[in-house]
């Protein structure tokens, strides 16, 4: 059986045009998907049953026992941390926030180590953004800053930018100009009309130079800025100001380098300067398929997008204090629930050591680096394959995912709801 218009739940593009061929309870072929999508839909390395650490070994346990163990660990903790949430659907994220409130816990999502600085900058100066559909149909100048979509978001360029014909651009590849800014020549840079190689950690200076040129103050600049010739900066600024519609996309190369959220603020203010001459927008290249959704859900319920602390009985937000890496590095939390993410593969060593020292629970379909730090792992269905749920694309558009096969795995929301009900009875 072939199922059309399937949503891929891998990256923030949430491509919704996949054709998936199913035989029984297995996906046997995927059309229109990138290599990452094919790997996700056709992978077969999922954990079969819940596992619990028994001394130096693992033992299989039943689902009910695993849920009771998880609830007991969280109830016994004085300062639990609930982390992840970018790899699960919105309905599960909602349960997670309510659970954190009951426990007086900290709940944080993967924005804390990716686009948290973007959110902080947006909180200061706003977000002149738009949907990916607008970019596809209108944008004749595309800027990728600190992002490499060919490798990280393989279909972003073919669906929305460089190779995507739009309503007002019938031959996009010829009509669009692509500008790439990065510290090294990436695969994306190889197809750019203009590649700017900036010195590591010097993005803020480069953005400031472009702002000066756009404002007509380019004569004050030195011959080179951040390792880039002034002539090239003037040429790039002219391309941007001459655009009918421009769109800038930025990645972790901008958010996680020197300058952090100030880089993003500067980029947003550059976008505002360009809007004095033409129409320009700016958007983050969100990585996980529903990290935007976790920001949305957290904000609806608590008023804050990530790093929400309920220890005071009310929601409190202070990045640098209530963010996961800081809490783990200080050794504050005494239990951790990880949902739909893999901090063991991405957090600093000190944080991973603390996760290994405390009772850590993981809810995830696969064995990963965090498994080896955990005391309990509960496998669940994969949203978009054998579970359904709501997700938010990188531009903030909600998309409903559906399941294409039936399995015996419970969904994230089913497992979390059972844990939540036990905690609710005990608090």
C-alpha positions as CSV (number, residue, x, y, z in Angstrom):
1,X,0.0,0.0,0.0
2,X,1.3,3.5,-0.9
3,X,0.4,6.4,1.3
4,X,0.7,9.9,-0.2
5,X,1.4,13.3,1.4
6,X,3.2,11.9,4.4
7,X,5.0,14.3,6.7
8,X,8.7,13.6,7.5
9,X,9.4,14.2,11.1
10,X,13.2,14.5,10.9
11,X,14.2,18.2,10.6
12,X,12.4,21.5,10.9
13,X,11.4,21.5,7.2
14,X,8.6,19.0,7.9
15,X,8.4,18.0,4.3
16,X,4.8,16.9,3.6
17,X,5.0,15.4,0.2
18,X,6.5,12.0,0.9
19,X,5.1,8.8,-0.6
20,X,5.5,5.9,1.7
21,X,5.1,2.3,0.7
22,X,4.0,0.0,3.5
23,X,3.9,-3.8,3.8
24,X,2.2,-5.0,6.9
25,X,3.9,-3.2,9.8
26,X,7.0,-2.2,7.9
27,X,7.9,0.7,5.7
28,X,9.6,-0.7,2.6
29,X,10.1,2.3,0.4
30,X,10.1,6.1,0.6
31,X,9.7,8.5,-2.4
32,X,10.5,12.2,-2.4
33,X,12.4,12.0,0.9
34,X,16.1,12.9,1.5
35,X,18.6,10.4,2.7
36,X,17.9,11.4,6.3
37,X,14.1,10.8,5.8
38,X,14.8,7.4,4.2
39,X,17.0,6.4,7.2
40,X,14.3,7.4,9.7
41,X,11.4,5.7,8.0
42,X,13.2,2.5,7.1
43,X,15.4,2.2,10.2
44,X,14.9,-1.0,12.2
45,X,17.2,-0.4,15.2
46,X,14.5,0.4,17.8
47,X,14.5,-0.8,21.4
48,X,11.9,-3.6,21.8
49,X,11.0,-3.3,25.5
50,X,11.7,-1.0,28.4
51,X,15.1,-1.6,30.0
52,X,16.2,-0.9,33.6
53,X,19.7,-0.8,34.9
54,X,20.5,-3.6,37.3
55,X,23.9,-3.1,38.7
56,X,26.3,-3.0,35.8
57,X,23.8,-4.7,33.4
58,X,20.4,-4.0,31.8
59,X,17.3,-6.0,32.4
60,X,14.0,-6.0,30.5
61,X,11.0,-4.8,32.4
62,X,7.3,-4.4,31.6
63,X,5.8,-1.1,30.6
64,X,3.7,-0.8,33.8
65,X,6.7,-1.4,36.0
66,X,8.8,1.1,33.9
67,X,6.1,3.8,34.3
68,X,5.8,3.2,38.1
69,X,9.6,3.4,38.4
70,X,9.7,6.6,36.4
71,X,7.0,8.2,38.5
72,X,8.7,7.2,41.7
73,X,12.0,8.7,40.7
74,X,10.4,12.0,39.8
75,X,8.3,12.1,43.0
76,X,11.4,11.4,45.2
77,X,13.4,14.1,43.6
78,X,13.7,17.6,45.2
79,X,14.7,19.3,42.0
80,X,14.0,17.3,38.9
81,X,14.8,18.4,35.3
82,X,12.5,17.6,32.4
83,X,14.6,18.0,29.2
84,X,14.2,17.5,25.5
85,X,10.7,17.7,23.9
86,X,11.9,18.7,20.4
87,X,11.5,15.1,19.1
88,X,7.9,14.6,20.3
89,X,4.5,15.9,19.4
90,X,2.7,18.9,20.9
91,X,0.2,16.9,22.9
92,X,3.0,15.2,24.8
93,X,4.8,18.5,25.3
94,X,1.6,19.8,27.0
95,X,1.5,16.9,29.4
96,X,5.2,17.6,30.2
97,X,4.6,21.2,31.2
98,X,1.7,20.2,33.5
99,X,3.9,17.5,35.0
100,X,6.7,20.0,35.6
101,X,4.3,22.3,37.4
102,X,3.1,19.5,39.8
103,X,6.7,18.5,40.5
104,X,8.1,22.0,40.9
105,X,10.6,21.0,38.3
106,X,12.6,22.8,35.6
107,X,11.4,22.0,32.1
108,X,13.6,22.9,29.2
109,X,13.8,22.0,25.5
110,X,16.7,21.7,23.0
111,X,16.5,25.5,22.2
112,X,18.8,25.8,25.2
113,X,21.7,24.5,23.1
114,X,20.6,25.7,19.6
115,X,18.3,28.6,18.9
116,X,17.7,29.8,22.4
117,X,19.8,32.9,21.6
118,X,17.6,33.5,18.6
119,X,14.5,33.6,20.9
120,X,16.2,36.0,23.3
121,X,17.1,38.4,20.5
122,X,13.5,38.2,19.2
123,X,12.3,39.0,22.6
124,X,14.4,42.2,22.5
125,X,13.8,43.5,19.0
126,X,11.0,41.4,17.3
127,X,11.0,39.1,14.4
128,X,10.5,40.3,10.8
129,X,9.8,36.9,9.5
130,X,7.5,35.1,7.1
131,X,6.4,31.6,6.0
132,X,8.5,29.4,3.8
133,X,5.7,29.6,1.2
134,X,6.3,33.4,0.9
135,X,10.0,32.8,0.4
136,X,9.4,30.2,-2.2
137,X,7.0,32.4,-4.2
138,X,8.6,35.8,-3.8
139,X,12.3,35.8,-2.7
140,X,14.8,36.6,-5.4
141,X,17.7,36.9,-2.9
142,X,18.5,34.2,-0.3
143,X,21.1,34.6,2.4
144,X,22.3,31.5,4.4
145,X,24.4,32.7,7.4
146,X,26.1,30.2,9.6
147,X,24.0,27.4,8.0
148,X,24.6,24.5,5.7
149,X,21.2,23.3,4.5
150,X,22.6,20.9,1.9
151,X,23.8,18.7,4.8
152,X,21.5,19.7,7.7
153,X,18.2,20.4,5.9
154,X,18.7,18.6,2.5
155,X,15.4,19.6,0.9
156,X,15.2,23.2,2.1
157,X,16.8,24.6,-1.1
158,X,14.8,22.4,-3.4
159,X,11.4,23.0,-1.7
160,X,11.7,26.7,-0.7
161,X,14.7,28.6,-2.0
162,X,17.4,28.0,-4.7
163,X,15.7,25.3,-6.8
164,X,12.1,26.0,-6.0
165,X,10.1,27.7,-8.7
166,X,7.5,30.1,-7.2
167,X,4.5,32.1,-8.3
168,X,6.6,35.1,-9.1
169,X,9.8,33.2,-10.0
170,X,9.2,30.8,-12.9
171,X,12.9,29.9,-13.2
172,X,14.1,30.2,-9.7
173,X,17.7,28.8,-10.2
174,X,18.4,31.6,-12.8
175,X,16.4,34.4,-11.1
176,X,17.6,34.0,-7.6
177,X,20.8,35.2,-6.0
178,X,22.2,33.0,-3.2
179,X,24.7,34.5,-0.6
180,X,26.4,32.2,1.9
181,X,28.3,33.4,4.9
182,X,30.4,30.9,6.8
183,X,33.8,30.3,8.4
184,X,34.6,27.5,5.9
185,X,33.6,26.6,2.3
186,X,30.7,24.2,2.8
187,X,28.6,22.2,0.2
188,X,26.1,25.1,0.3
189,X,28.8,27.6,-0.3
190,X,29.9,25.8,-3.5
191,X,26.6,26.8,-5.3
192,X,26.4,30.3,-3.9
193,X,26.6,33.4,-6.2
194,X,28.5,35.1,-3.3
195,X,30.5,33.3,-0.6
196,X,31.7,35.4,2.3
197,X,34.3,33.6,4.4
198,X,34.2,35.3,7.8
199,X,36.7,34.8,10.5
200,X,35.5,32.6,13.4
201,X,33.7,34.6,16.1
202,X,33.6,37.8,14.0
203,X,30.0,37.6,12.7
204,X,29.0,40.6,14.9
205,X,31.6,42.8,13.3
206,X,30.6,41.7,9.8
207,X,26.9,42.3,10.4
208,X,27.8,45.8,11.8
209,X,29.8,46.6,8.7
210,X,26.9,45.6,6.4
211,X,24.6,47.7,8.5
212,X,26.9,50.7,8.0
213,X,27.0,50.2,4.3
214,X,23.2,49.9,4.0
215,X,22.8,53.1,6.0
216,X,25.2,54.9,3.6
217,X,28.1,55.0,6.1
218,X,30.4,52.6,4.3
219,X,33.2,55.2,4.0
220,X,34.0,54.7,7.7
221,X,34.9,51.0,7.2
222,X,38.5,49.8,7.0
223,X,39.8,47.8,3.9
224,X,38.9,44.5,5.5
225,X,36.3,43.6,8.2
226,X,36.4,40.2,9.9
227,X,38.7,38.9,7.1
228,X,36.4,40.1,4.3
229,X,37.3,42.7,1.7
230,X,35.3,45.9,1.8
231,X,34.6,45.7,-1.9
232,X,32.8,42.3,-1.4
233,X,30.7,43.7,1.4
234,X,29.6,46.6,-0.7
235,X,28.7,44.2,-3.5
236,X,26.7,42.0,-1.2
237,X,24.9,44.9,0.4
238,X,24.0,46.2,-3.1
239,X,22.6,42.8,-4.0
240,X,20.4,42.8,-0.9
241,X,19.2,46.3,-1.3
242,X,18.4,45.7,-5.0
243,X,16.2,42.6,-4.2
244,X,12.5,42.6,-4.8
245,X,12.1,40.3,-1.8
246,X,15.0,39.0,0.3
247,X,15.2,36.2,2.9
248,X,17.9,35.5,5.4
249,X,18.2,32.2,7.1
250,X,20.7,31.7,9.9
251,X,21.9,28.6,11.8
252,X,23.9,27.6,14.8
253,X,27.0,29.1,13.3
254,X,25.5,32.4,14.3
255,X,23.7,31.4,17.5
256,X,26.4,29.3,19.1
257,X,29.5,31.4,18.3
258,X,31.0,34.4,20.0
259,X,28.3,37.0,20.5
260,X,25.4,34.5,21.0
261,X,22.1,36.4,21.0
262,X,23.7,39.7,20.2
263,X,24.7,38.3,16.8
264,X,21.0,37.5,16.1
265,X,19.9,40.9,17.4
266,X,22.4,42.5,15.0
267,X,21.2,40.4,12.1
268,X,17.6,41.3,12.8
269,X,18.5,45.0,12.9
270,X,20.3,44.5,9.6
271,X,17.1,43.1,8.2
272,X,15.2,46.2,9.5
273,X,17.8,48.4,7.8
274,X,17.3,46.5,4.5
275,X,13.5,47.0,4.9
276,X,14.1,50.8,4.4
277,X,15.1,49.9,0.8
278,X,13.1,46.7,-0.1
279,X,11.3,43.8,1.6
280,X,13.5,41.6,3.6
281,X,12.8,38.8,6.2
282,X,14.9,36.7,8.6
283,X,14.3,33.2,10.0
284,X,16.2,30.7,12.1
285,X,17.0,27.3,10.5
286,X,15.4,25.1,13.2
287,X,16.9,21.7,13.5
288,X,14.7,19.2,15.3
289,X,11.4,18.6,13.7
290,X,9.3,20.0,16.5
291,X,11.6,22.2,18.5
292,X,9.5,25.2,17.3
293,X,6.5,23.4,18.7
294,X,8.1,23.0,22.1
295,X,8.7,26.8,22.2
296,X,5.0,27.4,21.2
297,X,3.5,25.0,23.7
298,X,5.7,26.2,26.6
299,X,4.8,29.8,25.8
300,X,1.1,29.1,25.6
301,X,1.0,27.5,29.0
302,X,3.8,29.3,31.0
303,X,4.5,32.5,29.1
304,X,8.1,31.4,28.4
305,X,9.6,29.5,25.5
306,X,12.2,27.4,27.2
307,X,14.1,27.0,30.6
308,X,11.0,27.3,32.7
309,X,11.5,26.8,36.5
310,X,8.5,25.9,38.7
311,X,10.4,25.6,41.9
312,X,8.8,28.8,43.2
313,X,5.3,27.5,42.5
314,X,5.0,29.8,39.5
315,X,6.8,29.9,36.2
316,X,10.2,31.6,36.3
317,X,12.5,32.1,33.3
318,X,16.1,33.2,33.4
319,X,18.5,31.8,30.8
320,X,21.9,31.2,32.3
321,X,20.3,30.2,35.6
322,X,17.3,28.0,34.6
323,X,18.8,26.4,31.4
324,X,19.7,22.7,31.4
325,X,23.4,23.0,30.9
326,X,23.8,25.5,33.7
327,X,21.7,23.4,36.1
328,X,23.6,20.2,35.3
329,X,27.0,21.8,35.5
330,X,26.2,23.2,38.9
331,X,24.9,19.8,40.0
332,X,21.6,21.1,41.1
333,X,19.1,18.6,39.7
334,X,18.8,15.2,41.5
335,X,16.7,13.4,38.7
336,X,16.2,13.9,35.0
337,X,13.6,12.9,32.5
338,X,14.7,13.1,28.9
339,X,12.1,13.0,26.2
340,X,12.8,13.0,22.5
341,X,16.4,14.2,22.5
342,X,19.9,13.0,23.1
343,X,21.8,15.2,25.6
344,X,24.4,12.6,26.0
345,X,25.6,13.2,22.5
346,X,25.6,17.0,22.7
347,X,26.0,18.3,26.3
348,X,29.4,19.2,27.8
349,X,31.3,16.4,29.6
350,X,30.5,17.7,33.1
351,X,26.8,17.7,32.4
352,X,26.9,14.2,31.0
353,X,28.8,13.0,34.1
354,X,26.1,14.5,36.4
355,X,23.3,12.8,34.3
356,X,25.1,9.5,34.9
357,X,25.3,10.2,38.6
358,X,21.6,10.9,39.1
359,X,18.6,8.7,38.2
360,X,18.0,9.6,34.6
361,X,15.0,8.3,32.7
362,X,14.8,8.4,28.9
363,X,11.7,8.1,26.7
364,X,12.9,7.4,23.2
365,X,12.5,4.8,20.5
366,X,16.2,4.2,20.0
367,X,19.3,3.3,21.9
368,X,21.6,6.4,21.8
369,X,24.4,8.1,23.8
370,X,22.0,9.1,26.6
371,X,21.0,5.4,27.1
372,X,24.4,4.8,28.6
373,X,23.8,7.6,31.1
374,X,20.3,6.4,32.0
375,X,18.9,4.1,34.6
376,X,15.6,3.5,32.8
377,X,14.6,3.8,29.1
378,X,11.1,3.4,27.8
379,X,10.7,2.9,24.0
380,X,7.8,4.6,22.3
381,X,6.2,4.9,18.9
382,X,7.7,7.4,16.4
383,X,5.5,10.3,15.6
384,X,4.9,10.4,11.9
385,X,5.5,6.7,11.5
386,X,3.5,4.7,14.1
387,X,2.0,7.6,16.1
388,X,0.3,10.9,15.2
389,X,0.5,14.3,16.6
390,X,0.9,18.1,16.0
391,X,4.2,19.6,14.9
392,X,5.4,23.1,14.0
393,X,7.5,23.7,11.0
394,X,10.6,26.0,11.3
395,X,8.5,29.0,10.1
396,X,5.8,28.5,12.8
397,X,3.2,26.7,10.6
398,X,1.4,23.9,12.5
399,X,1.2,20.6,10.6
400,X,-0.6,17.5,11.7
401,X,1.4,14.3,11.3
402,X,-0.3,10.9,11.0
403,X,0.8,7.4,11.4
404,X,1.4,5.1,8.5
405,X,1.8,1.7,10.3
406,X,0.3,0.1,13.4
407,X,2.6,-1.2,16.1
408,X,2.3,-2.2,19.8
409,X,4.5,0.7,21.0
410,X,2.7,3.3,23.1
411,X,3.0,7.0,22.0
412,X,4.9,9.6,24.0
413,X,1.7,11.2,25.1
414,X,0.3,7.8,26.4
415,X,3.4,7.1,28.4
416,X,3.7,10.6,29.8
417,X,0.0,10.7,30.7
418,X,0.3,7.5,32.7
419,X,3.3,8.9,34.6
420,X,1.4,12.2,35.1
421,X,-1.6,10.5,36.5
422,X,0.5,8.7,39.1
423,X,2.2,12.0,40.1
424,X,-1.1,13.8,40.2
425,X,-2.5,11.3,42.7
426,X,0.6,11.6,44.9
427,X,0.9,15.4,45.0
